[in-house]
Amino acid sequence: MKYSTLAVLSLAGMLLLYGAAQAGVVVTYGAGVTWPTAPDVQTANPSQYIGYNHPYYSGYFTQSFKVTTGLVVEKLYVMAAREQASTSLMWMKFYEVDNVHSVSLGTLVGTVAATANELSPSTSSVITEFALSGADQITLPARTGDAGYAILCYADDSSARWEAGKAGNVYADGYWGGSYAGTSDMIMALVGSPIPEPASVTLIVLGALAALIRGKKR
């Protein structure tokens, strides 16, 4: 059976759309959630916890960091808790920055959002995992020199008030911007996989197409 170019392209489009439909953010905390032992990026870890800051609608903070080996972020770890129940959104947005030591946000490259209700109601920050899938995964190519990325934390409104754990000024390759600028670092880690080579992506799509075509011939 022969397939026209248009049919093949349409099928490829359907596969890509199917992948995007799996997108999501799953928030987990409490029993069974542990800090990664070998994260791809880490600005500080829970053992360095000294307190927390409130990213909310009229206040925010940023934490910059370096990425020396490109990765696709699959899991984000922070120390977090909510201060009151709310269905309003709390945000963590990732931006490019030209200098990790003096944060000036550049291009937006990815977003993680959840409701305050998805965070722990604990009176202090706890290890919280944000598992990303599909279109919500964030691609961070390696950057050289002082260039890197920053995570911007804030909330939609005052009802989504949440807290993010911080350490002292312990991370040499980044900068805390906002309240207490330069004196703290966000407790944050990223875990992911290498960025696929374009040829690998093409082979995956073509392999899936071939399997579907073989199925139709039977």
C-alpha positions as CSV (number, residue, x, y, z in Angstrom):
1,M,0.0,0.0,0.0
2,K,1.4,3.4,-1.0
3,Y,1.1,6.5,1.2
4,S,1.2,10.1,-0.1
5,T,3.6,12.6,1.4
6,L,0.6,14.5,2.8
7,A,-0.6,11.4,4.6
8,V,2.8,10.7,6.1
9,L,3.1,14.3,7.3
10,S,-0.4,14.2,8.7
11,L,0.5,11.0,10.6
12,A,3.7,12.6,11.9
13,G,1.7,15.6,13.1
14,M,-0.7,13.3,14.9
15,L,2.2,11.6,16.7
16,L,3.5,14.9,17.8
17,L,0.1,16.1,19.0
18,Y,-0.3,12.8,20.9
19,G,3.0,13.5,22.7
20,A,1.9,17.0,23.6
21,A,-1.3,15.6,25.0
22,Q,0.7,13.7,27.7
23,A,2.0,17.0,29.2
24,G,1.5,17.7,32.8
25,V,3.0,18.6,36.2
26,V,2.7,16.1,39.1
27,V,3.4,17.5,42.5
28,T,4.5,15.1,45.3
29,Y,5.8,15.6,48.8
30,G,5.9,13.7,52.1
31,A,6.7,10.0,52.6
32,G,8.8,8.5,49.7
33,V,10.0,11.9,48.3
34,T,13.7,12.2,48.8
35,W,16.3,14.7,47.5
36,P,18.2,13.4,44.4
37,T,21.7,12.1,45.2
38,A,23.2,13.2,42.0
39,P,21.2,16.1,40.4
40,D,22.2,17.6,37.1
41,V,21.9,21.1,38.7
42,Q,21.8,22.0,42.4
43,T,22.0,25.4,44.0
44,A,21.6,24.2,47.6
45,N,20.3,21.1,49.4
46,P,17.9,20.6,52.3
47,S,20.7,20.1,54.8
48,Q,21.6,23.7,54.2
49,Y,18.1,25.0,55.0
50,I,18.1,28.2,57.1
51,G,14.5,29.5,56.5
52,Y,12.2,30.5,53.7
53,N,11.0,33.4,51.6
54,H,7.5,34.2,50.4
55,P,7.1,34.5,46.6
56,Y,3.6,36.1,46.2
57,Y,1.7,38.4,43.9
58,S,3.4,41.6,45.0
59,G,6.8,40.1,45.7
60,Y,9.0,37.6,44.0
61,F,12.6,36.3,43.9
62,T,14.9,34.8,41.3
63,Q,17.7,32.3,41.5
64,S,20.2,32.0,38.7
65,F,22.3,28.9,37.9
66,K,24.6,27.5,35.3
67,V,24.0,24.6,33.0
68,T,27.3,23.3,31.6
69,T,25.8,20.1,30.0
70,G,22.5,20.6,28.2
71,L,19.5,18.7,29.6
72,V,15.8,18.2,29.3
73,V,14.4,18.9,32.8
74,E,12.1,16.0,33.9
75,K,12.0,16.7,37.7
76,L,12.4,19.9,39.7
77,Y,13.0,19.7,43.5
78,V,12.5,22.5,45.9
79,M,11.7,23.0,49.6
80,A,8.1,24.4,49.7
81,A,4.9,24.7,51.6
82,R,1.7,26.7,51.4
83,E,0.5,29.1,54.0
84,Q,-3.2,28.9,53.2
85,A,-5.5,26.8,50.9
86,S,-6.0,28.3,47.5
87,T,-6.7,27.2,43.9
88,S,-4.7,30.2,42.6
89,L,-1.5,29.4,40.8
90,M,2.1,29.6,42.1
91,W,4.7,29.9,39.4
92,M,8.3,29.0,38.7
93,K,9.4,30.4,35.3
94,F,12.8,29.7,33.7
95,Y,14.6,32.4,31.8
96,E,17.9,32.7,30.0
97,V,20.3,35.2,31.6
98,D,23.5,36.6,30.2
99,N,25.2,36.8,33.7
100,V,24.3,34.5,36.5
101,H,26.0,36.8,39.0
102,S,23.7,39.8,38.3
103,V,20.3,38.6,37.2
104,S,18.6,40.4,34.3
105,L,16.0,38.1,32.8
106,G,16.1,37.4,29.1
107,T,14.1,34.9,27.1
108,L,11.5,32.7,28.8
109,V,12.3,29.1,28.1
110,G,9.9,27.2,30.4
111,T,7.2,27.3,33.0
112,V,6.2,25.2,36.0
113,A,2.8,26.1,37.6
114,A,0.8,24.5,40.4
115,T,-2.0,25.5,42.8
116,A,-1.1,26.3,46.3
117,N,-3.4,23.4,47.3
118,E,-0.9,21.0,45.7
119,L,1.8,22.1,48.2
120,S,2.2,20.7,51.7
121,P,0.1,22.5,54.4
122,S,3.1,22.0,56.7
123,T,4.2,25.0,58.9
124,S,7.7,24.7,57.4
125,S,9.1,23.9,53.9
126,V,9.4,20.3,52.9
127,I,11.0,18.5,50.0
128,T,8.7,18.8,47.0
129,E,9.0,17.1,43.7
130,F,7.6,18.5,40.4
131,A,7.6,15.7,37.8
132,L,7.3,17.1,34.3
133,S,6.1,15.3,31.2
134,G,5.4,16.0,27.6
135,A,5.3,19.7,26.7
136,D,5.9,20.7,30.3
137,Q,9.5,19.4,30.2
138,I,12.0,22.2,29.9
139,T,15.0,22.1,27.5
140,L,18.1,23.9,28.8
141,P,21.0,23.9,26.4
142,A,24.4,24.3,27.8
143,R,25.6,27.9,28.1
144,T,29.2,29.1,28.4
145,G,31.0,31.7,30.4
146,D,28.8,33.6,32.9
147,A,25.7,32.9,30.9
148,G,23.1,30.6,32.3
149,Y,19.5,30.5,33.5
150,A,17.3,31.9,36.3
151,I,14.1,30.6,38.0
152,L,11.5,33.3,38.8
153,C,9.1,32.5,41.6
154,Y,5.9,34.3,42.3
155,A,2.1,33.8,42.7
156,D,-1.1,34.9,40.9
157,D,-2.5,36.7,44.0
158,S,-2.2,37.0,47.8
159,S,-4.4,33.8,48.3
160,A,-1.6,31.7,46.7
161,R,0.9,32.7,49.3
162,W,3.6,30.0,49.5
163,E,7.0,29.6,50.9
164,A,10.3,28.5,49.3
165,G,13.2,27.2,51.3
166,K,16.5,28.9,51.2
167,A,20.1,28.4,52.3
168,G,22.8,30.9,53.0
169,N,24.9,32.3,50.2
170,V,26.4,28.8,49.3
171,Y,26.1,28.6,45.5
172,A,29.1,30.1,43.7
173,D,27.6,29.9,40.2
174,G,24.3,31.9,40.8
175,Y,22.6,34.8,42.5
176,W,19.5,35.3,44.6
177,G,17.6,38.3,43.3
178,G,14.7,40.0,45.2
179,S,14.3,40.2,48.9
180,Y,17.7,39.6,50.7
181,A,19.4,39.8,47.3
182,G,22.9,38.3,47.3
183,T,22.7,36.8,50.8
184,S,20.8,33.6,50.1
185,D,20.4,30.8,47.6
186,M,17.2,28.9,46.8
187,I,17.2,25.2,47.7
188,M,16.6,23.8,44.3
189,A,17.7,20.8,42.1
190,L,17.1,19.7,38.5
191,V,17.1,16.2,37.2
192,G,16.8,15.3,33.5
193,S,18.1,13.6,30.5
194,P,20.5,14.7,27.7
195,I,19.0,16.8,24.9
196,P,18.2,14.4,22.0
197,E,20.2,15.0,18.8
198,P,18.0,16.1,15.9
199,A,18.8,12.9,14.0
200,S,17.7,10.8,17.0
201,V,14.3,12.6,17.1
202,T,13.9,12.0,13.4
203,L,14.6,8.3,13.8
204,I,12.1,7.9,16.6
205,V,9.3,9.5,14.5
206,L,10.2,7.5,11.4
207,G,10.3,4.3,13.5
208,A,6.9,5.0,14.8
209,L,5.6,5.7,11.3
210,A,7.1,2.5,10.0
211,A,5.4,0.5,12.7
212,L,2.1,2.0,12.0
213,I,2.4,1.4,8.2
214,R,3.4,-2.2,8.8
215,G,0.3,-2.6,11.0
216,K,-1.9,-1.2,8.3
217,K,-0.5,-3.6,5.6
218,R,-1.4,-6.7,7.7
